[in-house]
């Protein structure tokens, strides 16, 4: 009787890596404007202008 190969499971590692990379890119796209605004506010305060920031 010949030995039958074990049935292989589908490999999802590549798909999960792609999803993780896309999730990081989407998160950066959504978070970057908020970080930029916060840093701009800190720069305005640091320049000595307390009002008008």
VOGU-3710 file (C-alpha; in Angstrom, 3 decimals, decimal comma):
1> xxxxxxxxxx> 0,000/0,000/0,000  1,578/3,340/-1,020  1,854/6,127/1,522  -0,516/8,972/0,816  0,721/12,525/1,327  -0,781/14,398/4,217  -3,443/16,859/3,147  -1,943/20,327/3,449  -3,708/23,276/4,943  -3,813/26,527/2,986
11> xxxxxxxxxx> -1,005/28,916/3,905  -2,434/32,223/5,093  0,855/33,790/6,205  1,239/35,898/3,056  -2,347/37,088/3,256  -2,016/37,977/6,946  1,186/39,898/6,258  -0,534/41,870/3,501  -3,476/42,660/5,787  -1,119/43,771/8,569
21> xxxxxxxxxx> 0,823/46,068/6,217  -2,386/47,593/4,855  -3,730/48,080/8,393  -0,560/49,919/9,441  -0,718/52,126/6,340  -4,398/52,933/6,924  -3,758/53,687/10,593  -0,911/56,022/9,690  -3,112/57,742/7,104  -5,828/58,346/9,704
31> xxxxxxxxxx> -3,573/59,302/12,634  -1,019/61,517/10,843  -3,248/64,641/10,495  -3,975/64,611/14,238  -0,302/64,279/15,118  0,587/67,037/12,672  -1,988/69,370/14,228  -0,766/68,605/17,751  2,852/69,234/16,771  1,893/72,482/15,038
41> xxxxxxxxxx> 0,108/73,623/18,178  3,155/72,792/20,303  5,379/74,736/17,876  3,057/77,722/18,079  3,119/77,672/21,889  6,906/77,203/21,900  7,366/80,267/19,677  5,852/82,411/22,438  2,453/83,093/20,900  0,030/81,994/23,561
51> xxx> -3,005/83,438/21,788  -3,896/82,793/18,170  -2,646/79,211/18,009
//
